[in-house]
């Protein structure tokens, strides 16, 4: 990759989000069935999917006052056209969101259990598997932050690199050399790929935004007790270990009970979520990306960490009011107003 010209942070503004662009086909079900058993589909909807897509839509709806841009690949098909038109409606710059005839637009069948919001994903990688990011010229973008997600679901970027460990790590290093701050997110999966893919990437990451299970799998630390309760001491250790791996500024971890931030300097902030009524929850598929959008908003705008975490938690809760990933976030203000309706959960830790 060509050497990037460095531009000062003060001259940069906005977020460029690259990675997975997905159409989610969400099915609301009464229960997740055992093999060869039946579940009833109670409703169906279609929405956004993939970290960049969800994060940018949520930021656009906040709404933020800084520029938003997307990068990646979609297929030359109807779903790809829907994504491009959606970006235009939300004033997201899609010039770096390319179309390819070599693969279809990625889609995911999401099975969401009514009442709990628990979801299971069946994913067709499609065009996302081909995207390498080599077309990005970071010196030519005015963005302040480059967000990359989801690692472990970007086949070409998850592949090995002799110098950087992975191609994603190389891409992140290129963004940093050009003067951008970098942020990453990862998809939850079974298996042991987390250290292999995540550790090289975090060495070139300023903001690592993941959930507690992903933090545990990357660091090898069990962050939940045998009874399922969050082990806040262990989660703090996982955050510290991610900093030791190379995260330059902030580790932000989200979980059902709330959110947590640890800085390079050792500062820790915990923020409980809201105790919502069960009938409020229509789906949980977009909660993590809504949290990520809130964190990126606060980091971009230079908010205090407590303010940032509160915004992120409220956006995550708001997202659960709709079965799709982004249908529940109407605005940042409406998300924050949920604190008037629902109390906070017990303090953490």
Backbone torsions as a table, in degrees:
resi	resn	phi	psi	omega
1	UNK	NA	138.3	-176.4
2	UNK	-65.5	151.1	179.3
3	UNK	-66.1	134.0	-176.9
4	UNK	-93.1	140.8	174.3
5	UNK	-76.3	132.6	-176.6
6	UNK	-84.6	133.4	175.8
7	UNK	-119.0	137.5	-175.5
8	UNK	-65.8	151.7	-179.5
9	UNK	-60.0	-37.3	-177.7
10	UNK	-62.1	-27.1	-179.6
11	UNK	-85.8	-4.3	-175.1
12	UNK	-106.3	149.6	-180.0
13	UNK	-156.3	135.2	176.5
14	UNK	108.2	174.5	-177.9
15	UNK	-125.7	128.3	171.9
16	UNK	-105.4	119.9	-176.4
17	UNK	-115.6	123.0	-178.2
18	UNK	-124.3	153.3	176.3
19	UNK	136.0	-126.1	-173.0
20	UNK	-80.8	127.0	171.8
21	UNK	-119.9	116.3	-167.2
22	UNK	-137.5	144.7	166.4
23	UNK	-99.2	123.6	177.7
24	UNK	-93.3	129.4	172.6
25	UNK	-105.6	100.4	-170.5
26	UNK	-94.5	128.3	175.6
27	UNK	-118.3	120.3	177.4
28	UNK	-86.0	121.8	-174.7
29	UNK	-121.6	159.5	-177.8
30	UNK	-77.7	-33.4	-179.4
31	UNK	-159.1	149.7	175.5
32	UNK	-84.9	121.7	-170.0
33	UNK	-80.7	154.8	168.3
34	UNK	-74.8	162.9	179.1
35	UNK	-52.1	135.4	178.3
36	UNK	68.5	14.1	176.8
37	UNK	-108.3	166.8	-172.8
38	UNK	-105.6	139.4	168.9
39	UNK	-124.3	151.2	-179.2
40	UNK	-99.4	130.7	175.2
41	UNK	-83.3	117.8	-175.9
42	UNK	-93.3	-20.9	-179.5
43	UNK	-173.4	159.6	-179.8
44	UNK	-136.4	147.2	175.7
45	UNK	-154.9	163.8	179.2
46	UNK	-124.6	138.4	-178.1
47	UNK	-155.0	-168.9	-177.6
48	UNK	-76.9	155.1	177.2
49	UNK	-152.1	155.4	-178.4
50	UNK	94.9	141.6	-175.3
51	UNK	-52.6	-55.5	-177.8
52	UNK	-58.4	-45.0	-178.1
53	UNK	-62.0	-51.6	-178.0
54	UNK	-64.6	-45.2	-178.1
55	UNK	-61.9	-46.6	-177.4
56	UNK	-66.2	-40.8	178.4
57	UNK	-63.2	-43.8	178.6
58	UNK	-62.0	-40.8	178.5
59	UNK	-66.7	-38.7	178.6
60	UNK	-64.0	-35.0	-179.3
61	UNK	-81.2	-14.3	-176.5
62	UNK	-53.4	-45.5	-13.8
63	UNK	-92.0	152.9	174.7
64	UNK	-91.2	162.3	-178.4
65	UNK	-103.9	3.7	179.4
66	UNK	-104.4	161.1	-175.1
67	UNK	-67.7	147.7	177.2
68	UNK	-124.9	136.9	-179.9
69	UNK	-144.3	149.2	-179.6
70	UNK	-119.7	153.8	178.4
71	UNK	-142.2	143.6	179.2
72	UNK	152.7	-157.9	-178.0
73	UNK	-133.6	137.4	168.6
74	UNK	-127.4	163.1	179.4
75	UNK	-78.8	162.1	176.2
76	UNK	-84.7	66.6	-174.5
77	UNK	-146.1	-177.7	-175.0
78	UNK	-64.2	-40.1	179.7
79	UNK	-65.5	-39.7	177.1
80	UNK	-62.1	-41.6	178.1
81	UNK	-64.2	-37.5	177.2
82	UNK	-60.5	-42.4	179.9
83	UNK	-63.7	-46.0	-179.7
84	UNK	-62.0	-41.1	179.1
85	UNK	-68.2	-35.3	177.6
86	UNK	-65.0	-41.3	176.7
87	UNK	-60.9	-42.6	179.5
88	UNK	-62.1	-42.2	179.7
89	UNK	-61.7	-33.6	-177.1
90	UNK	-98.3	11.4	177.2
91	UNK	58.3	40.9	174.3
92	UNK	-99.1	123.9	-179.7
93	UNK	-67.1	115.6	-175.8
94	UNK	-111.2	21.5	-178.6
95	UNK	-64.8	-25.9	178.8
96	UNK	-96.9	5.5	174.4
97	UNK	-95.5	95.5	-171.1
98	UNK	-85.3	161.4	175.3
99	UNK	-111.8	135.3	179.6
100	UNK	-126.1	141.8	174.2
101	UNK	-86.8	-0.7	-173.2
102	UNK	-84.1	-12.7	-179.0
103	UNK	-157.8	158.8	177.8
104	UNK	-80.3	163.1	173.0
105	UNK	-64.4	137.0	-178.8
106	UNK	-66.6	144.2	174.8
107	UNK	-142.3	158.2	178.9
108	UNK	-133.3	131.8	169.1
109	UNK	-89.0	117.5	-176.7
110	UNK	-109.0	119.5	176.9
111	UNK	-100.3	111.8	-175.7
112	UNK	-112.9	126.4	-178.6
113	UNK	-83.8	124.2	179.3
114	UNK	-62.1	138.6	176.7
115	UNK	95.4	-39.3	-179.3
116	UNK	-104.9	-26.1	-176.5
117	UNK	78.5	-1.6	178.8
118	UNK	-63.8	138.5	-175.4
119	UNK	-134.4	153.9	177.3
120	UNK	-129.0	139.4	-171.3
121	UNK	-116.5	137.9	172.3
122	UNK	-121.4	109.4	-164.7
123	UNK	-111.6	132.4	170.6
124	UNK	-105.5	109.1	-172.0
125	UNK	-62.5	-40.1	176.4
126	UNK	56.1	-140.4	-173.9
127	UNK	-63.4	-26.0	-179.4
128	UNK	-57.3	-32.3	-177.3
129	UNK	-65.8	-19.1	-175.9
130	UNK	-94.2	-14.6	-171.4
131	UNK	-74.6	127.2	179.4
132	UNK	-109.9	-15.7	-176.8
133	UNK	76.9	4.5	-177.2
134	UNK	-66.4	-18.0	179.1
135	UNK	-81.5	-7.1	-178.7
136	UNK	-77.9	128.6	174.1
137	UNK	-115.2	94.4	-172.2
138	UNK	-64.4	-25.4	177.8
139	UNK	-69.5	-15.6	-177.4
140	UNK	-100.9	0.8	176.0
141	UNK	-106.0	145.1	178.0
142	UNK	-92.7	6.3	-176.8
143	UNK	-64.1	148.4	177.3
144	UNK	-90.3	-34.2	-176.4
145	UNK	-123.9	134.3	170.4
146	UNK	-108.7	116.1	178.6
147	UNK	-101.3	134.3	179.0
148	UNK	-126.1	122.2	178.8
149	UNK	-161.9	151.4	-0.7
150	UNK	-102.7	130.0	167.4
151	UNK	-62.3	151.5	-173.0
152	UNK	78.7	-2.3	176.2
153	UNK	-133.1	21.4	177.7
154	UNK	-128.5	88.5	-167.9
155	UNK	-53.6	-47.9	-176.5
156	UNK	-66.5	-38.0	-178.7
157	UNK	-81.2	-24.5	176.1
158	UNK	-75.6	-13.3	-178.1
159	UNK	-66.3	157.5	-176.8
160	UNK	-68.7	154.2	176.2
161	UNK	-137.6	130.6	-173.1
162	UNK	-64.4	-27.7	-177.7
163	UNK	-96.9	-42.5	-172.2
164	UNK	-103.5	-9.8	-178.0
165	UNK	99.0	-49.4	174.2
166	UNK	-139.5	160.2	176.5
167	UNK	-67.3	-31.3	176.7
168	UNK	-62.6	-41.8	178.1
169	UNK	-61.8	-39.2	177.5
170	UNK	-62.4	-43.8	-179.5
171	UNK	-64.5	-42.8	178.4
172	UNK	-63.9	-40.6	178.0
173	UNK	-62.0	-38.1	178.5
174	UNK	-63.8	-41.3	178.2
175	UNK	-63.9	-41.9	179.7
176	UNK	-64.7	-40.7	179.3
177	UNK	-61.3	-30.8	-179.5
178	UNK	-82.5	-3.1	175.7
179	UNK	102.4	5.3	177.8
180	UNK	-87.3	150.7	165.1
181	UNK	-82.2	145.6	-177.9
182	UNK	-116.0	144.8	178.1
183	UNK	-134.6	144.0	178.8
184	UNK	-131.4	155.9	170.9
185	UNK	-139.7	163.1	-174.3
186	UNK	-138.0	153.4	176.4
187	UNK	-90.1	146.6	176.5
188	UNK	-80.3	129.4	177.8
189	UNK	-148.0	161.6	171.6
190	UNK	-80.1	153.7	178.1
191	UNK	119.5	-178.0	-172.6
192	UNK	-117.8	25.7	-176.9
193	UNK	-82.0	-11.8	-172.9
194	UNK	-55.1	-55.4	-179.7
195	UNK	-60.0	-39.6	-176.7
196	UNK	-63.3	-38.8	-176.5
197	UNK	-94.0	-39.7	-174.2
198	UNK	-78.0	-43.0	-175.0
199	UNK	-59.4	-45.0	175.3
200	UNK	-61.2	-36.4	-176.9
201	UNK	-70.0	-41.6	-175.3
202	UNK	-66.7	-18.6	176.2
203	UNK	-66.1	-16.9	-179.7
204	UNK	-124.9	32.5	-176.6
205	UNK	-121.1	132.8	174.4
206	UNK	-89.6	-39.5	-177.5
207	UNK	-127.3	113.4	178.6
208	UNK	-104.0	116.0	-173.5
209	UNK	-123.2	105.0	-173.7
210	UNK	-143.3	175.3	176.5
211	UNK	-95.8	175.8	-172.1
212	UNK	-68.5	-34.3	179.3
213	UNK	-67.0	-42.6	178.5
214	UNK	-65.1	-38.4	176.5
215	UNK	-63.4	-41.2	179.7
216	UNK	-66.5	-42.4	-178.6
217	UNK	-69.5	-31.2	179.1
218	UNK	-72.9	-39.4	-174.9
219	UNK	-95.2	-15.0	-176.5
220	UNK	80.1	15.5	-178.9
221	UNK	-104.2	129.6	178.1
222	UNK	-78.9	113.0	-172.0
223	UNK	-98.0	-5.1	173.2
224	UNK	-122.9	143.0	179.6
225	UNK	-74.3	169.7	-176.5
226	UNK	-60.0	-26.6	179.5
227	UNK	-88.8	5.0	176.8
228	UNK	94.7	-10.9	179.7
229	UNK	-70.0	146.2	178.5
230	UNK	-68.0	131.2	175.6
231	UNK	-95.9	95.9	-173.1
232	UNK	-66.5	-32.4	177.6
233	UNK	-65.3	-44.2	178.8
234	UNK	-66.5	-37.4	179.1
235	UNK	-65.9	-38.6	175.6
236	UNK	-61.4	-40.9	177.6
237	UNK	-64.4	-38.1	177.9
238	UNK	-64.8	-41.5	177.1
239	UNK	-61.1	-42.1	178.7
240	UNK	-64.9	-38.1	-179.0
241	UNK	-68.3	-36.6	176.5
242	UNK	-64.0	-37.9	173.8
243	UNK	-62.6	-43.4	178.6
244	UNK	-61.9	-33.8	178.3
245	UNK	-65.4	-23.3	176.8
246	UNK	138.6	-4.7	177.9
247	UNK	-56.5	128.4	-168.2
248	UNK	-81.8	-30.0	-173.4
249	UNK	-132.2	-57.6	-169.1
250	UNK	-138.4	134.9	166.3
251	UNK	-110.7	123.2	176.8
252	UNK	-118.9	125.3	-176.5
253	UNK	-123.3	129.6	178.9
254	UNK	-112.0	153.2	-177.3
255	UNK	-159.4	168.0	-174.0
256	UNK	-57.4	-32.7	-176.6
257	UNK	-81.8	-10.7	-178.9
258	UNK	152.3	-142.5	-178.2
259	UNK	-145.3	161.7	-175.1
260	UNK	-145.6	139.2	176.3
261	UNK	-129.2	137.5	172.2
262	UNK	-128.9	134.7	-179.2
263	UNK	-102.7	165.0	176.8
264	UNK	-56.8	-32.6	-179.9
265	UNK	-80.4	-1.9	176.8
266	UNK	97.1	-0.2	177.7
267	UNK	-69.8	139.6	178.2
268	UNK	-126.3	137.5	175.9
269	UNK	-133.9	131.1	177.5
270	UNK	-114.3	141.3	179.0
271	UNK	-139.4	114.5	178.0
272	UNK	-70.3	155.0	176.2
273	UNK	-84.1	-170.2	-179.1
274	UNK	-101.7	147.2	177.0
275	UNK	-88.9	91.9	-174.8
276	UNK	-90.6	155.7	175.8
277	UNK	-69.9	147.5	-176.2
278	UNK	-61.7	-31.9	-178.8
279	UNK	-76.7	-7.4	175.3
280	UNK	-74.7	-31.6	-172.8
281	UNK	-80.4	117.8	176.0
282	UNK	-109.8	-15.5	-180.0
283	UNK	175.6	153.0	-179.7
284	UNK	-118.7	9.8	-172.2
285	UNK	-62.8	-29.7	-174.7
286	UNK	-105.6	5.8	-173.9
287	UNK	-62.0	-42.8	-178.9
288	UNK	-64.3	-40.9	179.8
289	UNK	-71.3	-33.6	175.4
290	UNK	-65.7	-41.3	174.6
291	UNK	-59.5	-45.9	179.7
292	UNK	-59.3	-42.9	179.0
293	UNK	-60.5	-41.9	178.7
294	UNK	-63.9	-41.0	178.4
295	UNK	-64.3	-46.6	-179.7
296	UNK	-62.9	-37.9	177.5
297	UNK	-60.2	-48.8	-179.4
298	UNK	-64.8	-40.7	179.4
299	UNK	-66.4	-40.5	178.9
300	UNK	-62.9	-41.2	-175.2
301	UNK	-88.0	-3.8	177.2
302	UNK	74.8	28.6	178.2
303	UNK	-69.5	160.2	170.6
304	UNK	-65.5	151.9	-175.1
305	UNK	-61.6	-37.4	178.8
306	UNK	-62.7	-44.3	178.2
307	UNK	-63.4	-40.3	179.6
308	UNK	-63.3	-46.8	-179.0
309	UNK	-65.5	-38.4	178.4
310	UNK	-63.1	-43.3	178.2
311	UNK	-63.3	-42.2	-178.1
312	UNK	-64.5	-43.6	-179.8
313	UNK	-65.4	-42.0	179.8
314	UNK	-64.9	-39.3	177.9
315	UNK	-66.4	-37.2	177.5
316	UNK	-63.4	-43.4	179.0
317	UNK	-64.8	-43.9	-179.9
318	UNK	-58.8	-37.6	-177.8
319	UNK	-63.1	-25.4	-176.7
320	UNK	-77.5	-3.6	179.6
321	UNK	-83.2	1.5	-178.6
322	UNK	-141.1	145.2	-177.8
323	UNK	-69.3	-21.2	177.8
324	UNK	-88.1	171.2	-174.2
325	UNK	-71.5	-30.2	-173.5
326	UNK	-124.1	-2.3	-177.5
327	UNK	-67.9	-20.8	-176.1
328	UNK	-86.3	-19.9	-178.7
329	UNK	-89.1	106.1	179.7
330	UNK	-90.6	-39.5	177.0
331	UNK	-168.4	162.7	176.2
332	UNK	-63.4	-41.5	-178.3
333	UNK	-61.7	-44.8	-179.7
334	UNK	-65.9	-34.6	176.8
335	UNK	-65.5	-43.6	179.6
336	UNK	-66.3	-29.5	179.5
337	UNK	-68.5	-12.9	176.8
338	UNK	-63.4	-22.2	178.4
339	UNK	-67.3	-17.6	176.3
340	UNK	-82.2	-19.4	-176.7
341	UNK	-99.0	-35.5	-175.6
342	UNK	-124.6	141.0	177.8
343	UNK	-79.0	161.8	173.8
344	UNK	-74.5	149.8	172.1
345	UNK	-69.0	169.2	177.9
346	UNK	-54.5	150.9	-176.2
347	UNK	-60.1	151.0	175.7
348	UNK	-118.9	144.6	-9.9
349	UNK	-76.2	NA	NA
